[in-house]
Amino acid sequence: MRRRTMLALTAAAAAAVLLPGLPAVARTQAETVAFLDGLVRTHVQPRFAALAAATADLVPRLERFCAAPDAAGLDAARAGYHAAMDAWAGAQHLRSGPLLLEMRSDRIAFWPERRNIVARQLGQVLKGQDAKLLEPGALRKQSAAVQGLTALERLLFDEDVTLASFGNDAAGRFRCGLAVAVAGNVAELAAAVRDGWGELTPHLLAGEATSVGATPEAAAENLYASLVTMAQIVADQKLRFPMGDSADDTKPSLAEATRSGRSMRSIALNLAAMRAMVLGENGGPGYAALLPDDETGRAAAAAAATAFGDAVAAADAVTVPFLQAIADPAQRPAVEAVRLATKTVQAVLVQTFPPLIGVALGFNELDGD
């Protein structure tokens, strides 16, 4: 069972960010629908389309590799994994709606991983070599821990994995077949999320209840709450928890995607995706479009642009592997700079924007082990 932990934003803190003296934001449902129309068309749907495309491309890469394992094929498979993870990092913040249904987020990438559950369950599957698990649709009946990109990373990047791990013996063939099955499962999940957004959008824009919210106003608030939650995930789960209190107190098992060496890459893409949802992309609106057209609103937009820019730049500046950086007193300050910059992003999202755009923040929850 996944343990539910509360986001560190209490009801009292939520009330505290509603600054005194600011007028209530008056927005018609038609205006909210127009905003959601633009946000979904230019931000939400393109990002889930990219995830579906990247994960679909991963399947034939692995199939070709498994048909005739060689070094070039393994490189291509690993590159496909990185492309899928890039797309996942770019959509991970869109937690409301189809991604939340049927535990799809956990099944696409089971993380945070506590108590080494992916390794334990994946090890059991590899040891058992049950050919039935390689059949189409079989993995969806298994634990989420062996269904997605976290399991695939172990299959492709574990420290003892080499080209020989996918050789012509029974264990190697099963490992390769399992990688293909996992990739196919992730591709199906990503397509379901993409299609789910396509199906619900007309209902959302008609003012009807959807899995994103009971009303357009609720949907806009829930999507915004996803931003707040993602900032918490980056600041705490992806940075503070594995960093520990010092270079001697790191917790490597809590870090994300260290085997593939992309912990900070995913963080930078998370932050860039969140920035796009706030400032807009592809000619569409972000939440900054809901700010008042006055000096206060322009200052808030500028603060968001600066905070996100600083956070992405700080993540890009970490050039050594994450686990090495947090355990090296000389490198650790660069990672700490990312965490502090992300905390500034949190402050903008939690304190600056809500009273100006008419969003009420209450309790938010994170799923943890």
Short mmCIF file of the C-alpha atoms (twelve columns), coordinates in Angstrom:
data_MODEL
# 
_entry.id   MODEL 
# 
loop_
_atom_site.group_PDB 
_atom_site.id 
_atom_site.type_symbol 
_atom_site.label_atom_id 
_atom_site.label_alt_id 
_atom_site.label_comp_id 
_atom_site.label_asym_id 
_atom_site.label_seq_id 
_atom_site.Cartn_x 
_atom_site.Cartn_y 
_atom_site.Cartn_z 
_atom_site.pdbx_PDB_model_num 
ATOM 1   C CA . MET A 1   0.000   0.000   0.000   1 
ATOM 2   C CA . ARG A 2   1.155   3.480   -0.825  1 
ATOM 3   C CA . ARG A 3   1.356   5.745   2.214   1 
ATOM 4   C CA . ARG A 4   -0.262  9.119   1.756   1 
ATOM 5   C CA . THR A 5   1.700   12.087  3.046   1 
ATOM 6   C CA . MET A 6   0.346   15.583  3.264   1 
ATOM 7   C CA . LEU A 7   1.939   18.453  1.412   1 
ATOM 8   C CA . ALA A 8   3.473   20.915  3.813   1 
ATOM 9   C CA . LEU A 9   0.830   23.507  3.115   1 
ATOM 10  C CA . THR A 10  -1.696  23.559  5.940   1 
ATOM 11  C CA . ALA A 11  -5.038  25.272  5.840   1 
ATOM 12  C CA . ALA A 12  -3.629  28.014  8.026   1 
ATOM 13  C CA . ALA A 13  -0.712  28.553  5.665   1 
ATOM 14  C CA . ALA A 14  -3.077  28.610  2.719   1 
ATOM 15  C CA . ALA A 15  -5.108  31.320  4.379   1 
ATOM 16  C CA . ALA A 16  -1.973  33.273  5.202   1 
ATOM 17  C CA . VAL A 17  -1.014  33.644  1.544   1 
ATOM 18  C CA . LEU A 18  -4.290  35.364  0.703   1 
ATOM 19  C CA . LEU A 19  -2.872  38.818  1.068   1 
ATOM 20  C CA . PRO A 20  -5.059  41.423  2.778   1 
ATOM 21  C CA . GLY A 21  -6.299  44.365  0.816   1 
ATOM 22  C CA . LEU A 22  -6.522  42.582  -2.542  1 
ATOM 23  C CA . PRO A 23  -9.915  42.604  -4.279  1 
ATOM 24  C CA . ALA A 24  -11.631 39.305  -5.008  1 
ATOM 25  C CA . VAL A 25  -10.918 38.057  -8.514  1 
ATOM 26  C CA . ALA A 26  -14.072 38.173  -10.621 1 
ATOM 27  C CA . ARG A 27  -13.958 35.807  -13.600 1 
ATOM 28  C CA . THR A 28  -16.889 34.471  -15.562 1 
ATOM 29  C CA . GLN A 29  -17.157 30.794  -16.402 1 
ATOM 30  C CA . ALA A 30  -16.769 31.722  -20.061 1 
ATOM 31  C CA . GLU A 31  -13.428 33.369  -19.281 1 
ATOM 32  C CA . THR A 32  -12.287 30.338  -17.298 1 
ATOM 33  C CA . VAL A 33  -13.330 28.026  -20.146 1 
ATOM 34  C CA . ALA A 34  -11.426 30.145  -22.658 1 
ATOM 35  C CA . PHE A 35  -8.327  29.927  -20.487 1 
ATOM 36  C CA . LEU A 36  -8.653  26.153  -20.112 1 
ATOM 37  C CA . ASP A 37  -9.219  25.778  -23.857 1 
ATOM 38  C CA . GLY A 38  -5.930  27.503  -24.588 1 
ATOM 39  C CA . LEU A 39  -4.022  25.734  -21.806 1 
ATOM 40  C CA . VAL A 40  -5.205  22.277  -22.822 1 
ATOM 41  C CA . ARG A 41  -4.589  22.802  -26.555 1 
ATOM 42  C CA . THR A 42  -1.128  24.326  -26.241 1 
ATOM 43  C CA . HIS A 43  0.273   22.721  -23.096 1 
ATOM 44  C CA . VAL A 44  -1.560  19.659  -21.795 1 
ATOM 45  C CA . GLN A 45  -2.420  17.785  -24.972 1 
ATOM 46  C CA . PRO A 46  0.951   18.372  -26.729 1 
ATOM 47  C CA . ARG A 47  2.852   17.087  -23.715 1 
ATOM 48  C CA . PHE A 48  0.854   13.897  -23.400 1 
ATOM 49  C CA . ALA A 49  1.040   13.437  -27.165 1 
ATOM 50  C CA . ALA A 50  4.827   13.691  -26.854 1 
ATOM 51  C CA . LEU A 51  4.814   11.108  -24.050 1 
ATOM 52  C CA . ALA A 52  2.670   8.723   -26.092 1 
ATOM 53  C CA . ALA A 53  4.941   9.133   -29.121 1 
ATOM 54  C CA . ALA A 54  8.183   8.644   -27.179 1 
ATOM 55  C CA . THR A 55  6.948   5.540   -25.391 1 
ATOM 56  C CA . ALA A 56  5.513   4.086   -28.600 1 
ATOM 57  C CA . ASP A 57  8.917   4.583   -30.280 1 
ATOM 58  C CA . LEU A 58  10.631  2.746   -27.433 1 
ATOM 59  C CA . VAL A 59  8.851   -0.532  -28.190 1 
ATOM 60  C CA . PRO A 60  10.271  -1.193  -31.693 1 
ATOM 61  C CA . ARG A 61  13.722  -0.122  -30.516 1 
ATOM 62  C CA . LEU A 62  13.674  -2.851  -27.895 1 
ATOM 63  C CA . GLU A 63  12.139  -5.376  -30.272 1 
ATOM 64  C CA . ARG A 64  14.915  -4.801  -32.806 1 
ATOM 65  C CA . PHE A 65  17.548  -5.058  -30.107 1 
ATOM 66  C CA . CYS A 66  16.125  -8.264  -28.665 1 
ATOM 67  C CA . ALA A 67  15.907  -9.843  -32.123 1 
ATOM 68  C CA . ALA A 68  19.688  -9.458  -32.543 1 
ATOM 69  C CA . PRO A 69  21.387  -8.027  -29.438 1 
ATOM 70  C CA . ASP A 70  24.437  -5.899  -30.179 1 
ATOM 71  C CA . ALA A 71  26.093  -2.807  -28.705 1 
ATOM 72  C CA . ALA A 72  24.451  -0.418  -31.166 1 
ATOM 73  C CA . GLY A 73  21.036  -1.863  -30.385 1 
ATOM 74  C CA . LEU A 74  21.573  -1.509  -26.649 1 
ATOM 75  C CA . ASP A 75  22.619  2.110   -27.146 1 
ATOM 76  C CA . ALA A 76  19.480  2.719   -29.217 1 
ATOM 77  C CA . ALA A 77  17.292  1.092   -26.573 1 
ATOM 78  C CA . ARG A 78  18.845  3.191   -23.838 1 
ATOM 79  C CA . ALA A 79  18.423  6.337   -25.940 1 
ATOM 80  C CA . GLY A 80  14.751  5.434   -26.353 1 
ATOM 81  C CA . TYR A 81  14.424  5.106   -22.593 1 
ATOM 82  C CA . HIS A 82  15.927  8.578   -22.135 1 
ATOM 83  C CA . ALA A 83  13.527  10.032  -24.710 1 
ATOM 84  C CA . ALA A 84  10.588  8.466   -22.883 1 
ATOM 85  C CA . MET A 85  11.842  9.782   -19.549 1 
ATOM 86  C CA . ASP A 86  12.337  13.241  -21.050 1 
ATOM 87  C CA . ALA A 87  8.718   13.224  -22.169 1 
ATOM 88  C CA . TRP A 88  7.583   11.900  -18.780 1 
ATOM 89  C CA . ALA A 89  9.477   14.660  -16.973 1 
ATOM 90  C CA . GLY A 90  7.715   17.135  -19.241 1 
ATOM 91  C CA . ALA A 91  4.257   15.831  -18.331 1 
ATOM 92  C CA . GLN A 92  4.716   14.616  -14.758 1 
ATOM 93  C CA . HIS A 93  3.273   17.823  -13.302 1 
ATOM 94  C CA . LEU A 94  -0.120  17.276  -14.989 1 
ATOM 95  C CA . ARG A 95  -1.355  15.049  -12.194 1 
ATOM 96  C CA . SER A 96  -5.083  15.838  -12.368 1 
ATOM 97  C CA . GLY A 97  -7.439  13.937  -14.616 1 
ATOM 98  C CA . PRO A 98  -6.554  10.906  -16.763 1 
ATOM 99  C CA . LEU A 99  -3.049  10.519  -15.295 1 
ATOM 100 C CA . LEU A 100 -4.555  10.050  -11.843 1 
ATOM 101 C CA . LEU A 101 -7.068  7.416   -12.946 1 
ATOM 102 C CA . GLU A 102 -6.257  3.717   -12.534 1 
ATOM 103 C CA . MET A 103 -2.952  4.579   -10.803 1 
ATOM 104 C CA . ARG A 104 -1.488  5.460   -14.206 1 
ATOM 105 C CA . SER A 105 1.160   7.768   -12.793 1 
ATOM 106 C CA . ASP A 106 2.539   5.029   -10.530 1 
ATOM 107 C CA . ARG A 107 2.307   2.462   -13.298 1 
ATOM 108 C CA . ILE A 108 4.174   4.672   -15.777 1 
ATOM 109 C CA . ALA A 109 6.968   5.373   -13.296 1 
ATOM 110 C CA . PHE A 110 6.823   3.857   -9.809  1 
ATOM 111 C CA . TRP A 111 8.698   6.477   -7.838  1 
ATOM 112 C CA . PRO A 112 9.481   7.392   -5.051  1 
ATOM 113 C CA . GLU A 113 10.606  3.846   -4.411  1 
ATOM 114 C CA . ARG A 114 10.829  2.838   -0.764  1 
ATOM 115 C CA . ARG A 115 12.280  -0.331  0.707   1 
ATOM 116 C CA . ASN A 116 13.833  -1.321  -2.640  1 
ATOM 117 C CA . ILE A 117 10.468  -2.651  -3.764  1 
ATOM 118 C CA . VAL A 118 11.150  -2.399  -7.513  1 
ATOM 119 C CA . ALA A 119 14.399  -4.344  -7.214  1 
ATOM 120 C CA . ARG A 120 12.789  -7.013  -5.032  1 
ATOM 121 C CA . GLN A 121 9.728   -7.542  -7.193  1 
ATOM 122 C CA . LEU A 122 11.618  -7.275  -10.471 1 
ATOM 123 C CA . GLY A 123 14.167  -9.757  -9.146  1 
ATOM 124 C CA . GLN A 124 11.383  -12.217 -8.424  1 
ATOM 125 C CA . VAL A 125 10.001  -11.833 -11.940 1 
ATOM 126 C CA . LEU A 126 13.432  -12.331 -13.514 1 
ATOM 127 C CA . LYS A 127 14.086  -15.373 -11.366 1 
ATOM 128 C CA . GLY A 128 10.703  -16.932 -12.117 1 
ATOM 129 C CA . GLN A 129 10.959  -16.427 -15.907 1 
ATOM 130 C CA . ASP A 130 7.213   -16.872 -16.336 1 
ATOM 131 C CA . ALA A 131 6.689   -16.590 -20.087 1 
ATOM 132 C CA . LYS A 132 3.013   -15.707 -19.525 1 
ATOM 133 C CA . LEU A 133 4.116   -12.307 -18.159 1 
ATOM 134 C CA . LEU A 134 5.524   -11.450 -21.584 1 
ATOM 135 C CA . GLU A 135 2.149   -11.832 -23.274 1 
ATOM 136 C CA . PRO A 136 0.295   -8.642  -24.290 1 
ATOM 137 C CA . GLY A 137 -1.613  -7.162  -21.372 1 
ATOM 138 C CA . ALA A 138 -0.186  -9.530  -18.757 1 
ATOM 139 C CA . LEU A 139 1.905   -6.935  -16.932 1 
ATOM 140 C CA . ARG A 140 -1.054  -4.672  -16.255 1 
ATOM 141 C CA . LYS A 141 -2.270  -7.282  -13.759 1 
ATOM 142 C CA . GLN A 142 1.022   -7.172  -11.853 1 
ATOM 143 C CA . SER A 143 2.323   -4.767  -9.228  1 
ATOM 144 C CA . ALA A 144 2.835   -1.207  -10.408 1 
ATOM 145 C CA . ALA A 145 6.469   -1.585  -9.321  1 
ATOM 146 C CA . VAL A 146 7.258   -3.816  -12.321 1 
ATOM 147 C CA . GLN A 147 5.079   -2.108  -14.915 1 
ATOM 148 C CA . GLY A 148 6.877   1.086   -15.873 1 
ATOM 149 C CA . LEU A 149 9.928   3.184   -16.555 1 
ATOM 150 C CA . THR A 150 11.469  2.645   -13.111 1 
ATOM 151 C CA . ALA A 151 11.574  -1.098  -13.754 1 
ATOM 152 C CA . LEU A 152 12.800  -0.553  -17.306 1 
ATOM 153 C CA . GLU A 153 15.684  1.543   -16.023 1 
ATOM 154 C CA . ARG A 154 16.835  -1.370  -13.891 1 
ATOM 155 C CA . LEU A 155 16.529  -3.784  -16.796 1 
ATOM 156 C CA . LEU A 156 18.668  -1.570  -19.029 1 
ATOM 157 C CA . PHE A 157 21.007  0.268   -16.660 1 
ATOM 158 C CA . ASP A 158 21.613  -1.735  -13.466 1 
ATOM 159 C CA . GLU A 159 25.309  -1.684  -12.602 1 
ATOM 160 C CA . ASP A 160 25.786  -5.350  -13.470 1 
ATOM 161 C CA . VAL A 161 23.923  -5.088  -16.792 1 
ATOM 162 C CA . THR A 162 26.021  -5.455  -19.936 1 
ATOM 163 C CA . LEU A 163 25.331  -6.578  -23.480 1 
ATOM 164 C CA . ALA A 164 25.875  -10.132 -22.264 1 
ATOM 165 C CA . SER A 165 22.871  -9.715  -19.960 1 
ATOM 166 C CA . PHE A 166 20.672  -9.917  -23.059 1 
ATOM 167 C CA . GLY A 167 22.480  -12.898 -24.575 1 
ATOM 168 C CA . ASN A 168 21.113  -16.067 -26.065 1 
ATOM 169 C CA . ASP A 169 20.617  -17.970 -22.809 1 
ATOM 170 C CA . ALA A 170 17.144  -18.293 -21.279 1 
ATOM 171 C CA . ALA A 171 17.748  -15.607 -18.634 1 
ATOM 172 C CA . GLY A 172 18.978  -13.100 -21.215 1 
ATOM 173 C CA . ARG A 173 16.100  -13.738 -23.587 1 
ATOM 174 C CA . PHE A 174 13.606  -13.385 -20.751 1 
ATOM 175 C CA . ARG A 175 15.208  -10.130 -19.578 1 
ATOM 176 C CA . CYS A 176 14.954  -8.696  -23.080 1 
ATOM 177 C CA . GLY A 177 11.396  -9.928  -23.518 1 
ATOM 178 C CA . LEU A 178 10.441  -8.379  -20.197 1 
ATOM 179 C CA . ALA A 179 11.924  -5.045  -21.290 1 
ATOM 180 C CA . VAL A 180 9.787   -5.176  -24.435 1 
ATOM 181 C CA . ALA A 181 6.697   -6.021  -22.362 1 
ATOM 182 C CA . VAL A 182 7.334   -3.181  -19.913 1 
ATOM 183 C CA . ALA A 183 7.840   -0.707  -22.755 1 
ATOM 184 C CA . GLY A 184 4.618   -1.883  -24.391 1 
ATOM 185 C CA . ASN A 185 2.739   -1.467  -21.122 1 
ATOM 186 C CA . VAL A 186 4.048   2.080   -20.669 1 
ATOM 187 C CA . ALA A 187 3.116   2.930   -24.261 1 
ATOM 188 C CA . GLU A 188 -0.440  1.715   -23.646 1 
ATOM 189 C CA . LEU A 189 -0.718  3.759   -20.465 1 
ATOM 190 C CA . ALA A 190 0.616   6.905   -22.135 1 
ATOM 191 C CA . ALA A 191 -1.793  6.476   -25.039 1 
ATOM 192 C CA . ALA A 192 -4.674  6.043   -22.586 1 
ATOM 193 C CA . VAL A 193 -3.781  9.320   -20.843 1 
ATOM 194 C CA . ARG A 194 -3.450  11.141  -24.176 1 
ATOM 195 C CA . ASP A 195 -6.769  9.764   -25.401 1 
ATOM 196 C CA . GLY A 196 -8.403  10.456  -22.050 1 
ATOM 197 C CA . TRP A 197 -7.605  14.135  -22.378 1 
ATOM 198 C CA . GLY A 198 -8.926  14.132  -25.920 1 
ATOM 199 C CA . GLU A 199 -12.202 12.605  -24.776 1 
ATOM 200 C CA . LEU A 200 -12.761 14.801  -21.735 1 
ATOM 201 C CA . THR A 201 -11.788 18.158  -23.216 1 
ATOM 202 C CA . PRO A 202 -15.115 18.830  -25.012 1 
ATOM 203 C CA . HIS A 203 -16.960 18.095  -21.786 1 
ATOM 204 C CA . LEU A 204 -14.590 20.293  -19.800 1 
ATOM 205 C CA . LEU A 205 -15.120 23.178  -22.210 1 
ATOM 206 C CA . ALA A 206 -18.880 22.652  -22.080 1 
ATOM 207 C CA . GLY A 207 -18.786 23.302  -18.339 1 
ATOM 208 C CA . GLU A 208 -19.490 19.704  -17.418 1 
ATOM 209 C CA . ALA A 209 -17.936 17.646  -14.649 1 
ATOM 210 C CA . THR A 210 -14.817 15.700  -15.655 1 
ATOM 211 C CA . SER A 211 -12.042 13.804  -13.905 1 
ATOM 212 C CA . VAL A 212 -10.129 17.103  -13.777 1 
ATOM 213 C CA . GLY A 213 -12.830 18.906  -11.809 1 
ATOM 214 C CA . ALA A 214 -16.547 19.166  -11.168 1 
ATOM 215 C CA . THR A 215 -16.639 22.574  -12.861 1 
ATOM 216 C CA . PRO A 216 -14.271 24.551  -15.104 1 
ATOM 217 C CA . GLU A 217 -13.308 26.637  -12.066 1 
ATOM 218 C CA . ALA A 218 -12.486 23.493  -10.086 1 
ATOM 219 C CA . ALA A 219 -10.506 22.131  -13.011 1 
ATOM 220 C CA . ALA A 220 -8.418  25.303  -13.217 1 
ATOM 221 C CA . GLU A 221 -7.745  25.124  -9.477  1 
ATOM 222 C CA . ASN A 222 -6.894  21.409  -9.566  1 
ATOM 223 C CA . LEU A 223 -4.441  21.869  -12.415 1 
ATOM 224 C CA . TYR A 224 -2.838  24.725  -10.532 1 
ATOM 225 C CA . ALA A 225 -2.642  22.570  -7.407  1 
ATOM 226 C CA . SER A 226 -0.722  20.044  -9.509  1 
ATOM 227 C CA . LEU A 227 1.929   22.707  -10.066 1 
ATOM 228 C CA . VAL A 228 2.206   23.282  -6.339  1 
ATOM 229 C CA . THR A 229 2.458   19.552  -5.733  1 
ATOM 230 C CA . MET A 230 5.146   19.158  -8.411  1 
ATOM 231 C CA . ALA A 231 7.219   21.926  -6.864  1 
ATOM 232 C CA . GLN A 232 6.999   20.035  -3.573  1 
ATOM 233 C CA . ILE A 233 8.044   16.804  -5.263  1 
ATOM 234 C CA . VAL A 234 11.105  18.432  -6.794  1 
ATOM 235 C CA . ALA A 235 12.157  20.338  -3.672  1 
ATOM 236 C CA . ASP A 236 11.658  17.497  -1.222  1 
ATOM 237 C CA . GLN A 237 11.385  14.077  -2.846  1 
ATOM 238 C CA . LYS A 238 13.865  14.668  -5.649  1 
ATOM 239 C CA . LEU A 239 16.314  16.891  -3.771  1 
ATOM 240 C CA . ARG A 240 16.026  17.280  0.024   1 
ATOM 241 C CA . PHE A 241 15.291  13.680  0.954   1 
ATOM 242 C CA . PRO A 242 18.178  12.041  -0.946  1 
ATOM 243 C CA . MET A 243 20.537  14.900  -0.037  1 
ATOM 244 C CA . GLY A 244 20.084  14.360  3.690   1 
ATOM 245 C CA . ASP A 245 21.511  16.865  6.125   1 
ATOM 246 C CA . SER A 246 25.097  16.723  4.909   1 
ATOM 247 C CA . ALA A 247 27.475  15.042  2.495   1 
ATOM 248 C CA . ASP A 248 27.882  12.288  5.096   1 
ATOM 249 C CA . ASP A 249 24.141  11.788  5.467   1 
ATOM 250 C CA . THR A 250 23.034  11.198  1.865   1 
ATOM 251 C CA . LYS A 251 20.322  8.645   1.074   1 
ATOM 252 C CA . PRO A 252 21.084  7.349   -2.436  1 
ATOM 253 C CA . SER A 253 18.175  4.898   -2.447  1 
ATOM 254 C CA . LEU A 254 15.711  7.803   -2.321  1 
ATOM 255 C CA . ALA A 255 17.039  9.490   -5.469  1 
ATOM 256 C CA . GLU A 256 15.336  9.238   -8.847  1 
ATOM 257 C CA . ALA A 257 16.829  7.620   -11.958 1 
ATOM 258 C CA . THR A 258 20.411  7.437   -10.728 1 
ATOM 259 C CA . ARG A 259 21.258  4.255   -12.650 1 
ATOM 260 C CA . SER A 260 20.673  6.016   -15.949 1 
ATOM 261 C CA . GLY A 261 22.456  9.124   -14.686 1 
ATOM 262 C CA . ARG A 262 19.569  11.479  -15.329 1 
ATOM 263 C CA . SER A 263 18.419  12.660  -11.899 1 
ATOM 264 C CA . MET A 264 19.200  16.324  -12.507 1 
ATOM 265 C CA . ARG A 265 18.158  16.140  -16.155 1 
ATOM 266 C CA . SER A 266 14.664  15.129  -15.084 1 
ATOM 267 C CA . ILE A 267 14.563  17.900  -12.481 1 
ATOM 268 C CA . ALA A 268 15.542  20.520  -15.062 1 
ATOM 269 C CA . LEU A 269 12.816  19.239  -17.416 1 
ATOM 270 C CA . ASN A 270 10.261  19.210  -14.569 1 
ATOM 271 C CA . LEU A 271 11.035  22.845  -13.819 1 
ATOM 272 C CA . ALA A 272 10.971  23.865  -17.478 1 
ATOM 273 C CA . ALA A 273 7.582   22.173  -17.938 1 
ATOM 274 C CA . MET A 274 6.172   23.900  -14.876 1 
ATOM 275 C CA . ARG A 275 7.491   27.227  -16.163 1 
ATOM 276 C CA . ALA A 276 5.684   26.634  -19.461 1 
ATOM 277 C CA . MET A 277 2.433   25.981  -17.596 1 
ATOM 278 C CA . VAL A 278 2.830   29.237  -15.688 1 
ATOM 279 C CA . LEU A 279 4.132   31.505  -18.449 1 
ATOM 280 C CA . GLY A 280 2.558   29.776  -21.460 1 
ATOM 281 C CA . GLU A 281 3.964   28.023  -24.512 1 
ATOM 282 C CA . ASN A 282 3.121   27.344  -28.161 1 
ATOM 283 C CA . GLY A 283 1.250   30.636  -28.325 1 
ATOM 284 C CA . GLY A 284 -1.141  29.661  -25.559 1 
ATOM 285 C CA . PRO A 285 -1.822  30.974  -22.070 1 
ATOM 286 C CA . GLY A 286 -0.209  29.956  -18.817 1 
ATOM 287 C CA . TYR A 287 -1.514  30.852  -15.391 1 
ATOM 288 C CA . ALA A 288 0.256   34.195  -15.664 1 
ATOM 289 C CA . ALA A 289 -2.434  35.136  -18.190 1 
ATOM 290 C CA . LEU A 290 -4.894  35.226  -15.285 1 
ATOM 291 C CA . LEU A 291 -2.887  37.884  -13.452 1 
ATOM 292 C CA . PRO A 292 -4.369  41.379  -13.348 1 
ATOM 293 C CA . ASP A 293 -3.150  43.717  -16.065 1 
ATOM 294 C CA . ASP A 294 -1.573  46.156  -13.661 1 
ATOM 295 C CA . GLU A 295 1.718   46.781  -11.913 1 
ATOM 296 C CA . THR A 296 1.084   44.052  -9.332  1 
ATOM 297 C CA . GLY A 297 0.279   41.480  -11.982 1 
ATOM 298 C CA . ARG A 298 3.280   42.381  -14.103 1 
ATOM 299 C CA . ALA A 299 5.549   42.163  -11.060 1 
ATOM 300 C CA . ALA A 300 4.181   38.705  -10.236 1 
ATOM 301 C CA . ALA A 301 4.770   37.507  -13.803 1 
ATOM 302 C CA . ALA A 302 8.321   38.854  -13.706 1 
ATOM 303 C CA . ALA A 303 8.930   37.140  -10.357 1 
ATOM 304 C CA . ALA A 304 7.765   33.823  -11.809 1 
ATOM 305 C CA . ALA A 305 9.939   34.187  -14.886 1 
ATOM 306 C CA . THR A 306 12.979  34.976  -12.746 1 
ATOM 307 C CA . ALA A 307 12.345  32.182  -10.232 1 
ATOM 308 C CA . PHE A 308 11.881  29.516  -12.872 1 
ATOM 309 C CA . GLY A 309 14.792  30.796  -14.938 1 
ATOM 310 C CA . ASP A 310 17.093  30.681  -11.934 1 
ATOM 311 C CA . ALA A 311 15.940  27.176  -10.975 1 
ATOM 312 C CA . VAL A 312 16.389  25.715  -14.464 1 
ATOM 313 C CA . ALA A 313 19.799  27.382  -14.809 1 
ATOM 314 C CA . ALA A 314 20.877  25.996  -11.424 1 
ATOM 315 C CA . ALA A 315 19.831  22.469  -12.442 1 
ATOM 316 C CA . ASP A 316 21.651  22.783  -15.759 1 
ATOM 317 C CA . ALA A 317 24.792  23.891  -13.900 1 
ATOM 318 C CA . VAL A 318 25.120  20.555  -12.062 1 
ATOM 319 C CA . THR A 319 27.385  18.639  -14.419 1 
ATOM 320 C CA . VAL A 320 28.413  15.627  -12.338 1 
ATOM 321 C CA . PRO A 321 26.211  12.627  -11.465 1 
ATOM 322 C CA . PHE A 322 23.672  13.424  -8.778  1 
ATOM 323 C CA . LEU A 323 24.872  10.912  -6.197  1 
ATOM 324 C CA . GLN A 324 28.452  12.061  -6.647  1 
ATOM 325 C CA . ALA A 325 27.454  15.700  -6.353  1 
ATOM 326 C CA . ILE A 326 25.486  15.370  -3.115  1 
ATOM 327 C CA . ALA A 327 28.201  13.269  -1.449  1 
ATOM 328 C CA . ASP A 328 31.073  15.604  -2.421  1 
ATOM 329 C CA . PRO A 329 31.389  18.684  -0.165  1 
ATOM 330 C CA . ALA A 330 32.880  20.594  -3.094  1 
ATOM 331 C CA . GLN A 331 30.024  19.747  -5.473  1 
ATOM 332 C CA . ARG A 332 27.128  19.708  -3.007  1 
ATOM 333 C CA . PRO A 333 26.567  23.508  -2.968  1 
ATOM 334 C CA . ALA A 334 25.558  23.369  -6.636  1 
ATOM 335 C CA . VAL A 335 22.764  20.915  -5.825  1 
ATOM 336 C CA . GLU A 336 21.774  22.942  -2.778  1 
ATOM 337 C CA . ALA A 337 21.444  25.945  -5.106  1 
ATOM 338 C CA . VAL A 338 18.881  23.985  -7.141  1 
ATOM 339 C CA . ARG A 339 16.910  23.171  -4.006  1 
ATOM 340 C CA . LEU A 340 16.911  26.771  -2.813  1 
ATOM 341 C CA . ALA A 341 15.907  28.029  -6.258  1 
ATOM 342 C CA . THR A 342 13.060  25.521  -6.296  1 
ATOM 343 C CA . LYS A 343 11.938  26.788  -2.901  1 
ATOM 344 C CA . THR A 344 11.715  30.262  -4.452  1 
ATOM 345 C CA . VAL A 345 9.546   28.788  -7.193  1 
ATOM 346 C CA . GLN A 346 7.349   27.299  -4.475  1 
ATOM 347 C CA . ALA A 347 7.006   30.683  -2.808  1 
ATOM 348 C CA . VAL A 348 5.833   32.251  -6.061  1 
ATOM 349 C CA . LEU A 349 3.332   29.467  -6.675  1 
ATOM 350 C CA . VAL A 350 2.011   29.314  -3.116  1 
ATOM 351 C CA . GLN A 351 2.242   32.913  -1.938  1 
ATOM 352 C CA . THR A 352 2.374   35.268  -4.908  1 
ATOM 353 C CA . PHE A 353 0.036   33.877  -7.544  1 
ATOM 354 C CA . PRO A 354 -3.047  32.437  -5.750  1 
ATOM 355 C CA . PRO A 355 -4.603  35.678  -4.463  1 
ATOM 356 C CA . LEU A 356 -3.945  37.406  -7.772  1 
ATOM 357 C CA . ILE A 357 -5.455  34.728  -10.014 1 
ATOM 358 C CA . GLY A 358 -8.318  33.703  -7.745  1 
ATOM 359 C CA . VAL A 359 -7.054  30.267  -6.730  1 
ATOM 360 C CA . ALA A 360 -7.738  28.940  -3.247  1 
ATOM 361 C CA . LEU A 361 -5.109  26.506  -2.014  1 
ATOM 362 C CA . GLY A 362 -6.000  23.998  0.654   1 
ATOM 363 C CA . PHE A 363 -4.563  20.600  1.444   1 
ATOM 364 C CA . ASN A 364 -2.533  18.847  -1.217  1 
ATOM 365 C CA . GLU A 365 -1.398  15.250  -1.011  1 
ATOM 366 C CA . LEU A 366 1.625   13.413  -2.270  1 
ATOM 367 C CA . ASP A 367 1.810   9.675   -2.745  1 
ATOM 368 C CA . GLY A 368 4.791   8.074   -1.044  1 
ATOM 369 C CA . ASP A 369 5.812   4.609   -0.022  1 
# 
